[in-house]
Amino acid sequence: MAVNPQSKITVADYLALEAGTPEKHEYAHGEVFAMGGASAIHNLILANIIRELGSQLKKTPCLVFPSDLRVKVSNTGLYTYPDAIVVCDIPNLEQPGDTLLNPTVIIEVLSDSSELYDRGRKFEHYRTLTALNEYLLVDQRAPKMELYSRQPQQRWLLSAANALAASISIPSIGCNLTLADVYDKVEWSSAD
């Protein structure tokens, strides 16, 4: 939902708004959109992912960040908060503030309200990030993950897994996520 759909605001005004409020907002083309809260299952899945990646990346230069780190897509002007980010180079932060410009991997946990956007327009934005190597979509309604890996000539290769015994390999960071670990302690009956 747009904060003020009647008029467009500048990036500077958006950043001032973000600095002055605990809520998170996405910014695109002069419009500001409030980001909704996440369900308990969404947060559990995200915590599991961050734990697993953090453990696997412990002795590497890569860093794992949760959803409070903003990302700017410079080519399109989108400012957003992915559910999780991995960066393997020195974090390139836009100043002032903590806005990452060079994510290596972006992870989004899908919800009914965000799935179309995460798969569609948001992925269009993300594909313009030159540092981005993989985009991982994680379903919160069933054990299912989809990884899009950058290929030559603007192509993206899809790898999918949809059983708890399956896993997804994320080549650019040398990590492997098993669905059993990602969905650990998730009670599917409460996901409805």
Rosetta constraint file for C-alpha pairs under 8 A:
AtomPair CA 1 CA 33 HARMONIC 5.18 0.50
AtomPair CA 1 CA 34 HARMONIC 5.80 0.50
AtomPair CA 1 CA 35 HARMONIC 7.95 0.50
AtomPair CA 2 CA 31 HARMONIC 6.56 0.50
AtomPair CA 2 CA 32 HARMONIC 5.35 0.50
AtomPair CA 2 CA 33 HARMONIC 4.22 0.50
AtomPair CA 2 CA 34 HARMONIC 6.42 0.50
AtomPair CA 3 CA 31 HARMONIC 7.68 0.50
AtomPair CA 3 CA 32 HARMONIC 5.52 0.50
AtomPair CA 3 CA 33 HARMONIC 5.64 0.50
AtomPair CA 3 CA 34 HARMONIC 6.40 0.50
AtomPair CA 4 CA 8 HARMONIC 7.70 0.50
AtomPair CA 4 CA 31 HARMONIC 7.37 0.50
AtomPair CA 4 CA 32 HARMONIC 7.04 0.50
AtomPair CA 5 CA 31 HARMONIC 6.73 0.50
AtomPair CA 5 CA 32 HARMONIC 7.91 0.50
AtomPair CA 7 CA 31 HARMONIC 7.73 0.50
AtomPair CA 8 CA 29 HARMONIC 7.75 0.50
AtomPair CA 8 CA 30 HARMONIC 4.48 0.50
AtomPair CA 8 CA 31 HARMONIC 5.43 0.50
AtomPair CA 9 CA 13 HARMONIC 6.20 0.50
AtomPair CA 9 CA 14 HARMONIC 6.81 0.50
AtomPair CA 9 CA 30 HARMONIC 4.90 0.50
AtomPair CA 9 CA 31 HARMONIC 6.42 0.50
AtomPair CA 9 CA 32 HARMONIC 7.85 0.50
AtomPair CA 10 CA 14 HARMONIC 6.28 0.50
AtomPair CA 10 CA 30 HARMONIC 5.96 0.50
AtomPair CA 11 CA 15 HARMONIC 6.13 0.50
AtomPair CA 11 CA 27 HARMONIC 7.90 0.50
AtomPair CA 11 CA 30 HARMONIC 7.22 0.50
AtomPair CA 12 CA 16 HARMONIC 6.18 0.50
AtomPair CA 13 CA 17 HARMONIC 6.14 0.50
AtomPair CA 14 CA 18 HARMONIC 6.25 0.50
AtomPair CA 14 CA 27 HARMONIC 7.10 0.50
AtomPair CA 14 CA 32 HARMONIC 7.21 0.50
AtomPair CA 15 CA 19 HARMONIC 6.17 0.50
AtomPair CA 16 CA 20 HARMONIC 6.29 0.50
AtomPair CA 17 CA 21 HARMONIC 6.41 0.50
AtomPair CA 18 CA 22 HARMONIC 7.50 0.50
AtomPair CA 18 CA 23 HARMONIC 7.46 0.50
AtomPair CA 18 CA 24 HARMONIC 6.65 0.50
AtomPair CA 18 CA 25 HARMONIC 7.01 0.50
AtomPair CA 23 CA 34 HARMONIC 7.59 0.50
AtomPair CA 23 CA 35 HARMONIC 7.60 0.50
AtomPair CA 24 CA 34 HARMONIC 6.38 0.50
AtomPair CA 24 CA 35 HARMONIC 5.73 0.50
AtomPair CA 24 CA 81 HARMONIC 7.83 0.50
AtomPair CA 25 CA 32 HARMONIC 6.25 0.50
AtomPair CA 25 CA 33 HARMONIC 5.29 0.50
AtomPair CA 25 CA 34 HARMONIC 4.48 0.50
AtomPair CA 25 CA 35 HARMONIC 5.30 0.50
AtomPair CA 25 CA 80 HARMONIC 7.29 0.50
AtomPair CA 26 CA 32 HARMONIC 5.69 0.50
AtomPair CA 26 CA 33 HARMONIC 5.06 0.50
AtomPair CA 26 CA 34 HARMONIC 6.48 0.50
AtomPair CA 26 CA 35 HARMONIC 6.74 0.50
AtomPair CA 26 CA 78 HARMONIC 7.47 0.50
AtomPair CA 26 CA 79 HARMONIC 5.60 0.50
AtomPair CA 26 CA 80 HARMONIC 4.79 0.50
AtomPair CA 26 CA 81 HARMONIC 7.15 0.50
AtomPair CA 27 CA 31 HARMONIC 5.67 0.50
AtomPair CA 27 CA 32 HARMONIC 4.63 0.50
AtomPair CA 27 CA 33 HARMONIC 6.34 0.50
AtomPair CA 27 CA 77 HARMONIC 7.89 0.50
AtomPair CA 27 CA 78 HARMONIC 5.71 0.50
AtomPair CA 27 CA 79 HARMONIC 5.02 0.50
AtomPair CA 27 CA 80 HARMONIC 6.68 0.50
AtomPair CA 28 CA 32 HARMONIC 6.66 0.50
AtomPair CA 28 CA 77 HARMONIC 6.24 0.50
AtomPair CA 28 CA 78 HARMONIC 4.76 0.50
AtomPair CA 28 CA 79 HARMONIC 6.64 0.50
AtomPair CA 29 CA 77 HARMONIC 6.81 0.50
AtomPair CA 29 CA 78 HARMONIC 7.36 0.50
AtomPair CA 38 CA 42 HARMONIC 5.94 0.50
AtomPair CA 38 CA 43 HARMONIC 6.53 0.50
AtomPair CA 39 CA 43 HARMONIC 6.31 0.50
AtomPair CA 40 CA 44 HARMONIC 6.12 0.50
AtomPair CA 41 CA 45 HARMONIC 6.10 0.50
AtomPair CA 41 CA 140 HARMONIC 6.78 0.50
AtomPair CA 41 CA 186 HARMONIC 6.52 0.50
AtomPair CA 41 CA 191 HARMONIC 6.72 0.50
AtomPair CA 42 CA 46 HARMONIC 6.16 0.50
AtomPair CA 42 CA 109 HARMONIC 6.58 0.50
AtomPair CA 42 CA 111 HARMONIC 7.92 0.50
AtomPair CA 42 CA 140 HARMONIC 6.14 0.50
AtomPair CA 43 CA 47 HARMONIC 6.00 0.50
AtomPair CA 44 CA 48 HARMONIC 6.17 0.50
AtomPair CA 44 CA 183 HARMONIC 7.98 0.50
AtomPair CA 44 CA 185 HARMONIC 7.99 0.50
AtomPair CA 44 CA 186 HARMONIC 7.23 0.50
AtomPair CA 45 CA 49 HARMONIC 6.25 0.50
AtomPair CA 45 CA 109 HARMONIC 7.77 0.50
AtomPair CA 45 CA 140 HARMONIC 7.38 0.50
AtomPair CA 45 CA 182 HARMONIC 5.82 0.50
AtomPair CA 45 CA 183 HARMONIC 5.83 0.50
AtomPair CA 45 CA 184 HARMONIC 7.67 0.50
AtomPair CA 45 CA 186 HARMONIC 7.49 0.50
AtomPair CA 46 CA 50 HARMONIC 6.17 0.50
AtomPair CA 46 CA 83 HARMONIC 7.19 0.50
AtomPair CA 46 CA 84 HARMONIC 7.48 0.50
AtomPair CA 46 CA 109 HARMONIC 7.13 0.50
AtomPair CA 46 CA 182 HARMONIC 7.89 0.50
AtomPair CA 47 CA 51 HARMONIC 6.05 0.50
AtomPair CA 48 CA 52 HARMONIC 6.11 0.50
AtomPair CA 48 CA 181 HARMONIC 6.78 0.50
AtomPair CA 48 CA 182 HARMONIC 5.26 0.50
AtomPair CA 48 CA 183 HARMONIC 7.23 0.50
AtomPair CA 48 CA 184 HARMONIC 7.10 0.50
AtomPair CA 49 CA 53 HARMONIC 6.05 0.50
AtomPair CA 49 CA 177 HARMONIC 7.77 0.50
AtomPair CA 49 CA 181 HARMONIC 7.85 0.50
AtomPair CA 49 CA 182 HARMONIC 5.54 0.50
AtomPair CA 50 CA 54 HARMONIC 5.75 0.50
AtomPair CA 50 CA 64 HARMONIC 6.78 0.50
AtomPair CA 50 CA 65 HARMONIC 7.69 0.50
AtomPair CA 50 CA 66 HARMONIC 7.20 0.50
AtomPair CA 50 CA 84 HARMONIC 7.30 0.50
AtomPair CA 51 CA 55 HARMONIC 6.06 0.50
AtomPair CA 52 CA 56 HARMONIC 6.28 0.50
AtomPair CA 52 CA 177 HARMONIC 7.21 0.50
AtomPair CA 52 CA 181 HARMONIC 7.52 0.50
AtomPair CA 52 CA 182 HARMONIC 7.77 0.50
AtomPair CA 53 CA 57 HARMONIC 5.94 0.50
AtomPair CA 53 CA 64 HARMONIC 7.09 0.50
AtomPair CA 53 CA 175 HARMONIC 6.93 0.50
AtomPair CA 53 CA 177 HARMONIC 7.81 0.50
AtomPair CA 54 CA 58 HARMONIC 5.83 0.50
AtomPair CA 54 CA 63 HARMONIC 7.57 0.50
AtomPair CA 54 CA 64 HARMONIC 6.16 0.50
AtomPair CA 56 CA 175 HARMONIC 6.40 0.50
AtomPair CA 57 CA 61 HARMONIC 7.63 0.50
AtomPair CA 57 CA 62 HARMONIC 6.18 0.50
AtomPair CA 57 CA 63 HARMONIC 7.40 0.50
AtomPair CA 57 CA 173 HARMONIC 7.84 0.50
AtomPair CA 57 CA 175 HARMONIC 7.61 0.50
AtomPair CA 58 CA 62 HARMONIC 7.99 0.50
AtomPair CA 61 CA 88 HARMONIC 5.95 0.50
AtomPair CA 61 CA 89 HARMONIC 7.37 0.50
AtomPair CA 62 CA 86 HARMONIC 6.65 0.50
AtomPair CA 62 CA 87 HARMONIC 5.56 0.50
AtomPair CA 62 CA 88 HARMONIC 3.96 0.50
AtomPair CA 62 CA 89 HARMONIC 6.97 0.50
AtomPair CA 62 CA 173 HARMONIC 7.57 0.50
AtomPair CA 63 CA 86 HARMONIC 5.56 0.50
AtomPair CA 63 CA 87 HARMONIC 5.41 0.50
AtomPair CA 63 CA 88 HARMONIC 6.29 0.50
AtomPair CA 64 CA 84 HARMONIC 7.17 0.50
AtomPair CA 64 CA 85 HARMONIC 5.75 0.50
AtomPair CA 64 CA 86 HARMONIC 4.55 0.50
AtomPair CA 64 CA 87 HARMONIC 6.73 0.50
AtomPair CA 65 CA 69 HARMONIC 6.68 0.50
AtomPair CA 65 CA 84 HARMONIC 5.63 0.50
AtomPair CA 65 CA 85 HARMONIC 5.12 0.50
AtomPair CA 65 CA 86 HARMONIC 6.32 0.50
AtomPair CA 66 CA 82 HARMONIC 7.93 0.50
AtomPair CA 66 CA 83 HARMONIC 6.08 0.50
AtomPair CA 66 CA 84 HARMONIC 4.57 0.50
AtomPair CA 66 CA 85 HARMONIC 6.56 0.50
AtomPair CA 67 CA 81 HARMONIC 5.63 0.50
AtomPair CA 67 CA 82 HARMONIC 5.54 0.50
AtomPair CA 67 CA 83 HARMONIC 4.37 0.50
AtomPair CA 67 CA 84 HARMONIC 5.32 0.50
AtomPair CA 67 CA 85 HARMONIC 7.68 0.50
AtomPair CA 68 CA 81 HARMONIC 6.45 0.50
AtomPair CA 69 CA 81 HARMONIC 6.16 0.50
AtomPair CA 69 CA 82 HARMONIC 7.78 0.50
AtomPair CA 69 CA 98 HARMONIC 6.70 0.50
AtomPair CA 69 CA 99 HARMONIC 6.63 0.50
AtomPair CA 69 CA 100 HARMONIC 7.13 0.50
AtomPair CA 70 CA 79 HARMONIC 6.64 0.50
AtomPair CA 70 CA 80 HARMONIC 5.53 0.50
AtomPair CA 70 CA 81 HARMONIC 4.64 0.50
AtomPair CA 70 CA 82 HARMONIC 7.32 0.50
AtomPair CA 70 CA 98 HARMONIC 6.71 0.50
AtomPair CA 70 CA 99 HARMONIC 4.84 0.50
AtomPair CA 70 CA 100 HARMONIC 6.14 0.50
AtomPair CA 71 CA 79 HARMONIC 5.67 0.50
AtomPair CA 71 CA 80 HARMONIC 5.41 0.50
AtomPair CA 71 CA 81 HARMONIC 6.03 0.50
AtomPair CA 71 CA 82 HARMONIC 7.34 0.50
AtomPair CA 71 CA 99 HARMONIC 5.24 0.50
AtomPair CA 71 CA 100 HARMONIC 4.68 0.50
AtomPair CA 71 CA 101 HARMONIC 6.00 0.50
AtomPair CA 71 CA 103 HARMONIC 7.80 0.50
AtomPair CA 72 CA 77 HARMONIC 6.72 0.50
AtomPair CA 72 CA 78 HARMONIC 5.70 0.50
AtomPair CA 72 CA 79 HARMONIC 4.49 0.50
AtomPair CA 72 CA 80 HARMONIC 6.58 0.50
AtomPair CA 72 CA 99 HARMONIC 6.23 0.50
AtomPair CA 72 CA 100 HARMONIC 6.22 0.50
AtomPair CA 72 CA 101 HARMONIC 5.54 0.50
AtomPair CA 73 CA 77 HARMONIC 5.57 0.50
AtomPair CA 73 CA 78 HARMONIC 5.14 0.50
AtomPair CA 73 CA 79 HARMONIC 6.44 0.50
AtomPair CA 73 CA 101 HARMONIC 6.84 0.50
AtomPair CA 73 CA 125 HARMONIC 6.60 0.50
AtomPair CA 73 CA 126 HARMONIC 6.74 0.50
AtomPair CA 73 CA 128 HARMONIC 7.27 0.50
AtomPair CA 73 CA 129 HARMONIC 6.23 0.50
AtomPair CA 74 CA 78 HARMONIC 7.11 0.50
AtomPair CA 74 CA 101 HARMONIC 7.38 0.50
AtomPair CA 74 CA 129 HARMONIC 7.58 0.50
AtomPair CA 75 CA 128 HARMONIC 6.52 0.50
AtomPair CA 75 CA 129 HARMONIC 7.60 0.50
AtomPair CA 76 CA 125 HARMONIC 6.40 0.50
AtomPair CA 76 CA 128 HARMONIC 7.88 0.50
AtomPair CA 78 CA 125 HARMONIC 7.26 0.50
AtomPair CA 82 CA 106 HARMONIC 6.58 0.50
AtomPair CA 82 CA 107 HARMONIC 6.46 0.50
AtomPair CA 82 CA 108 HARMONIC 6.01 0.50
AtomPair CA 83 CA 106 HARMONIC 7.72 0.50
AtomPair CA 83 CA 107 HARMONIC 5.80 0.50
AtomPair CA 83 CA 108 HARMONIC 5.05 0.50
AtomPair CA 83 CA 109 HARMONIC 6.54 0.50
AtomPair CA 84 CA 106 HARMONIC 6.07 0.50
AtomPair CA 84 CA 107 HARMONIC 5.02 0.50
AtomPair CA 84 CA 108 HARMONIC 6.77 0.50
AtomPair CA 85 CA 103 HARMONIC 6.32 0.50
AtomPair CA 85 CA 104 HARMONIC 7.44 0.50
AtomPair CA 85 CA 105 HARMONIC 5.71 0.50
AtomPair CA 85 CA 106 HARMONIC 4.76 0.50
AtomPair CA 85 CA 107 HARMONIC 6.18 0.50
AtomPair CA 86 CA 103 HARMONIC 6.05 0.50
AtomPair CA 86 CA 104 HARMONIC 5.61 0.50
AtomPair CA 86 CA 105 HARMONIC 4.99 0.50
AtomPair CA 86 CA 106 HARMONIC 6.60 0.50
AtomPair CA 87 CA 91 HARMONIC 6.57 0.50
AtomPair CA 87 CA 102 HARMONIC 6.86 0.50
AtomPair CA 87 CA 103 HARMONIC 4.83 0.50
AtomPair CA 87 CA 104 HARMONIC 4.78 0.50
AtomPair CA 87 CA 105 HARMONIC 6.72 0.50
AtomPair CA 88 CA 103 HARMONIC 7.76 0.50
AtomPair CA 88 CA 104 HARMONIC 6.24 0.50
AtomPair CA 88 CA 173 HARMONIC 7.51 0.50
AtomPair CA 89 CA 102 HARMONIC 7.80 0.50
AtomPair CA 91 CA 100 HARMONIC 6.64 0.50
AtomPair CA 91 CA 101 HARMONIC 7.60 0.50
AtomPair CA 91 CA 102 HARMONIC 6.59 0.50
AtomPair CA 91 CA 103 HARMONIC 7.94 0.50
AtomPair CA 92 CA 100 HARMONIC 5.84 0.50
AtomPair CA 92 CA 101 HARMONIC 5.50 0.50
AtomPair CA 92 CA 102 HARMONIC 5.90 0.50
AtomPair CA 93 CA 97 HARMONIC 7.54 0.50
AtomPair CA 93 CA 98 HARMONIC 5.91 0.50
AtomPair CA 93 CA 99 HARMONIC 5.24 0.50
AtomPair CA 93 CA 100 HARMONIC 4.64 0.50
AtomPair CA 93 CA 101 HARMONIC 5.93 0.50
AtomPair CA 94 CA 98 HARMONIC 6.64 0.50
AtomPair CA 94 CA 99 HARMONIC 5.24 0.50
AtomPair CA 94 CA 100 HARMONIC 6.40 0.50
AtomPair CA 94 CA 101 HARMONIC 6.74 0.50
AtomPair CA 95 CA 99 HARMONIC 7.43 0.50
AtomPair CA 102 CA 129 HARMONIC 7.27 0.50
AtomPair CA 102 CA 130 HARMONIC 7.67 0.50
AtomPair CA 102 CA 131 HARMONIC 5.24 0.50
AtomPair CA 102 CA 132 HARMONIC 6.99 0.50
AtomPair CA 103 CA 129 HARMONIC 7.92 0.50
AtomPair CA 103 CA 131 HARMONIC 6.01 0.50
AtomPair CA 103 CA 132 HARMONIC 5.57 0.50
AtomPair CA 104 CA 131 HARMONIC 5.58 0.50
AtomPair CA 104 CA 132 HARMONIC 4.44 0.50
AtomPair CA 104 CA 133 HARMONIC 5.47 0.50
AtomPair CA 104 CA 134 HARMONIC 6.82 0.50
AtomPair CA 104 CA 172 HARMONIC 7.68 0.50
AtomPair CA 105 CA 132 HARMONIC 5.83 0.50
AtomPair CA 105 CA 133 HARMONIC 5.99 0.50
AtomPair CA 105 CA 134 HARMONIC 4.87 0.50
AtomPair CA 105 CA 135 HARMONIC 5.80 0.50
AtomPair CA 105 CA 136 HARMONIC 7.53 0.50
AtomPair CA 106 CA 132 HARMONIC 7.53 0.50
AtomPair CA 106 CA 134 HARMONIC 6.60 0.50
AtomPair CA 106 CA 135 HARMONIC 5.01 0.50
AtomPair CA 106 CA 136 HARMONIC 6.29 0.50
AtomPair CA 107 CA 135 HARMONIC 5.94 0.50
AtomPair CA 107 CA 136 HARMONIC 4.69 0.50
AtomPair CA 107 CA 137 HARMONIC 6.00 0.50
AtomPair CA 107 CA 138 HARMONIC 7.53 0.50
AtomPair CA 108 CA 118 HARMONIC 7.23 0.50
AtomPair CA 108 CA 135 HARMONIC 7.96 0.50
AtomPair CA 108 CA 136 HARMONIC 6.36 0.50
AtomPair CA 108 CA 137 HARMONIC 5.13 0.50
AtomPair CA 108 CA 138 HARMONIC 6.27 0.50
AtomPair CA 109 CA 137 HARMONIC 5.91 0.50
AtomPair CA 109 CA 138 HARMONIC 4.63 0.50
AtomPair CA 109 CA 139 HARMONIC 5.93 0.50
AtomPair CA 109 CA 140 HARMONIC 6.60 0.50
AtomPair CA 110 CA 114 HARMONIC 6.16 0.50
AtomPair CA 110 CA 115 HARMONIC 5.11 0.50
AtomPair CA 110 CA 118 HARMONIC 7.34 0.50
AtomPair CA 110 CA 137 HARMONIC 6.62 0.50
AtomPair CA 110 CA 138 HARMONIC 5.84 0.50
AtomPair CA 110 CA 139 HARMONIC 5.05 0.50
AtomPair CA 110 CA 140 HARMONIC 6.15 0.50
AtomPair CA 111 CA 115 HARMONIC 5.55 0.50
AtomPair CA 111 CA 139 HARMONIC 7.23 0.50
AtomPair CA 111 CA 140 HARMONIC 6.63 0.50
AtomPair CA 114 CA 118 HARMONIC 5.91 0.50
AtomPair CA 115 CA 119 HARMONIC 6.04 0.50
AtomPair CA 116 CA 120 HARMONIC 5.82 0.50
AtomPair CA 117 CA 121 HARMONIC 5.46 0.50
AtomPair CA 117 CA 122 HARMONIC 5.66 0.50
AtomPair CA 117 CA 123 HARMONIC 7.84 0.50
AtomPair CA 118 CA 122 HARMONIC 5.09 0.50
AtomPair CA 118 CA 123 HARMONIC 6.02 0.50
AtomPair CA 119 CA 123 HARMONIC 5.71 0.50
AtomPair CA 120 CA 124 HARMONIC 6.35 0.50
AtomPair CA 121 CA 125 HARMONIC 6.48 0.50
AtomPair CA 122 CA 126 HARMONIC 6.25 0.50
AtomPair CA 123 CA 127 HARMONIC 6.00 0.50
AtomPair CA 124 CA 128 HARMONIC 7.10 0.50
AtomPair CA 125 CA 129 HARMONIC 7.55 0.50
AtomPair CA 126 CA 132 HARMONIC 7.49 0.50
AtomPair CA 127 CA 132 HARMONIC 7.30 0.50
AtomPair CA 132 CA 150 HARMONIC 7.71 0.50
AtomPair CA 133 CA 149 HARMONIC 5.87 0.50
AtomPair CA 133 CA 150 HARMONIC 5.21 0.50
AtomPair CA 133 CA 172 HARMONIC 6.55 0.50
AtomPair CA 134 CA 147 HARMONIC 6.71 0.50
AtomPair CA 134 CA 148 HARMONIC 5.50 0.50
AtomPair CA 134 CA 149 HARMONIC 4.53 0.50
AtomPair CA 134 CA 150 HARMONIC 6.20 0.50
AtomPair CA 134 CA 170 HARMONIC 7.28 0.50
AtomPair CA 134 CA 172 HARMONIC 7.50 0.50
AtomPair CA 135 CA 147 HARMONIC 5.74 0.50
AtomPair CA 135 CA 148 HARMONIC 5.08 0.50
AtomPair CA 135 CA 149 HARMONIC 6.65 0.50
AtomPair CA 136 CA 145 HARMONIC 7.04 0.50
AtomPair CA 136 CA 146 HARMONIC 5.75 0.50
AtomPair CA 136 CA 147 HARMONIC 4.44 0.50
AtomPair CA 136 CA 148 HARMONIC 6.34 0.50
AtomPair CA 137 CA 145 HARMONIC 5.67 0.50
AtomPair CA 137 CA 146 HARMONIC 5.14 0.50
AtomPair CA 137 CA 147 HARMONIC 6.35 0.50
AtomPair CA 138 CA 144 HARMONIC 6.19 0.50
AtomPair CA 138 CA 145 HARMONIC 4.57 0.50
AtomPair CA 138 CA 146 HARMONIC 6.59 0.50
AtomPair CA 139 CA 143 HARMONIC 6.60 0.50
AtomPair CA 139 CA 144 HARMONIC 5.41 0.50
AtomPair CA 139 CA 145 HARMONIC 6.22 0.50
AtomPair CA 140 CA 144 HARMONIC 7.99 0.50
AtomPair CA 140 CA 191 HARMONIC 7.26 0.50
AtomPair CA 141 CA 188 HARMONIC 7.15 0.50
AtomPair CA 141 CA 191 HARMONIC 5.83 0.50
AtomPair CA 141 CA 192 HARMONIC 7.17 0.50
AtomPair CA 142 CA 162 HARMONIC 7.96 0.50
AtomPair CA 142 CA 188 HARMONIC 7.29 0.50
AtomPair CA 143 CA 162 HARMONIC 5.42 0.50
AtomPair CA 143 CA 163 HARMONIC 5.90 0.50
AtomPair CA 143 CA 164 HARMONIC 6.22 0.50
AtomPair CA 143 CA 179 HARMONIC 6.51 0.50
AtomPair CA 143 CA 183 HARMONIC 6.95 0.50
AtomPair CA 144 CA 160 HARMONIC 7.40 0.50
AtomPair CA 144 CA 161 HARMONIC 5.67 0.50
AtomPair CA 144 CA 162 HARMONIC 4.16 0.50
AtomPair CA 144 CA 163 HARMONIC 6.85 0.50
AtomPair CA 144 CA 179 HARMONIC 7.51 0.50
AtomPair CA 145 CA 160 HARMONIC 5.76 0.50
AtomPair CA 145 CA 161 HARMONIC 5.39 0.50
AtomPair CA 145 CA 162 HARMONIC 6.44 0.50
AtomPair CA 145 CA 168 HARMONIC 7.48 0.50
AtomPair CA 145 CA 179 HARMONIC 7.76 0.50
AtomPair CA 146 CA 158 HARMONIC 6.71 0.50
AtomPair CA 146 CA 159 HARMONIC 5.76 0.50
AtomPair CA 146 CA 160 HARMONIC 4.42 0.50
AtomPair CA 146 CA 161 HARMONIC 6.56 0.50
AtomPair CA 147 CA 157 HARMONIC 7.87 0.50
AtomPair CA 147 CA 158 HARMONIC 5.63 0.50
AtomPair CA 147 CA 159 HARMONIC 5.13 0.50
AtomPair CA 147 CA 160 HARMONIC 6.27 0.50
AtomPair CA 147 CA 168 HARMONIC 7.38 0.50
AtomPair CA 147 CA 170 HARMONIC 7.77 0.50
AtomPair CA 148 CA 156 HARMONIC 5.68 0.50
AtomPair CA 148 CA 157 HARMONIC 5.34 0.50
AtomPair CA 148 CA 158 HARMONIC 4.65 0.50
AtomPair CA 148 CA 159 HARMONIC 6.54 0.50
AtomPair CA 149 CA 156 HARMONIC 5.24 0.50
AtomPair CA 149 CA 157 HARMONIC 5.06 0.50
AtomPair CA 149 CA 158 HARMONIC 6.59 0.50
AtomPair CA 150 CA 154 HARMONIC 7.28 0.50
AtomPair CA 150 CA 155 HARMONIC 6.17 0.50
AtomPair CA 150 CA 156 HARMONIC 4.65 0.50
AtomPair CA 150 CA 157 HARMONIC 6.52 0.50
AtomPair CA 151 CA 155 HARMONIC 4.98 0.50
AtomPair CA 151 CA 156 HARMONIC 5.37 0.50
AtomPair CA 151 CA 157 HARMONIC 6.63 0.50
AtomPair CA 159 CA 168 HARMONIC 7.43 0.50
AtomPair CA 160 CA 168 HARMONIC 7.22 0.50
AtomPair CA 161 CA 166 HARMONIC 5.85 0.50
AtomPair CA 161 CA 167 HARMONIC 6.28 0.50
AtomPair CA 161 CA 168 HARMONIC 6.52 0.50
AtomPair CA 161 CA 179 HARMONIC 7.83 0.50
AtomPair CA 162 CA 166 HARMONIC 6.80 0.50
AtomPair CA 162 CA 179 HARMONIC 7.83 0.50
AtomPair CA 163 CA 179 HARMONIC 6.85 0.50
AtomPair CA 164 CA 178 HARMONIC 7.24 0.50
AtomPair CA 164 CA 179 HARMONIC 4.76 0.50
AtomPair CA 164 CA 180 HARMONIC 4.72 0.50
AtomPair CA 164 CA 183 HARMONIC 7.84 0.50
AtomPair CA 165 CA 178 HARMONIC 6.97 0.50
AtomPair CA 165 CA 179 HARMONIC 6.51 0.50
AtomPair CA 165 CA 180 HARMONIC 6.27 0.50
AtomPair CA 166 CA 178 HARMONIC 5.91 0.50
AtomPair CA 166 CA 179 HARMONIC 5.93 0.50
AtomPair CA 166 CA 180 HARMONIC 7.77 0.50
AtomPair CA 167 CA 176 HARMONIC 6.64 0.50
AtomPair CA 167 CA 177 HARMONIC 5.38 0.50
AtomPair CA 167 CA 178 HARMONIC 3.96 0.50
AtomPair CA 167 CA 179 HARMONIC 5.63 0.50
AtomPair CA 168 CA 176 HARMONIC 5.65 0.50
AtomPair CA 168 CA 177 HARMONIC 5.26 0.50
AtomPair CA 168 CA 178 HARMONIC 6.37 0.50
AtomPair CA 168 CA 179 HARMONIC 7.82 0.50
AtomPair CA 169 CA 174 HARMONIC 7.42 0.50
AtomPair CA 169 CA 175 HARMONIC 5.89 0.50
AtomPair CA 169 CA 176 HARMONIC 4.29 0.50
AtomPair CA 169 CA 177 HARMONIC 6.39 0.50
AtomPair CA 170 CA 174 HARMONIC 5.94 0.50
AtomPair CA 170 CA 175 HARMONIC 5.22 0.50
AtomPair CA 170 CA 176 HARMONIC 6.01 0.50
AtomPair CA 170 CA 177 HARMONIC 7.93 0.50
AtomPair CA 171 CA 175 HARMONIC 6.64 0.50
AtomPair CA 177 CA 181 HARMONIC 7.05 0.50
AtomPair CA 177 CA 182 HARMONIC 6.90 0.50
AtomPair CA 178 CA 182 HARMONIC 6.37 0.50
AtomPair CA 179 CA 183 HARMONIC 5.89 0.50
AtomPair CA 180 CA 184 HARMONIC 5.76 0.50
AtomPair CA 187 CA 191 HARMONIC 6.89 0.50
AtomPair CA 188 CA 192 HARMONIC 7.44 0.50
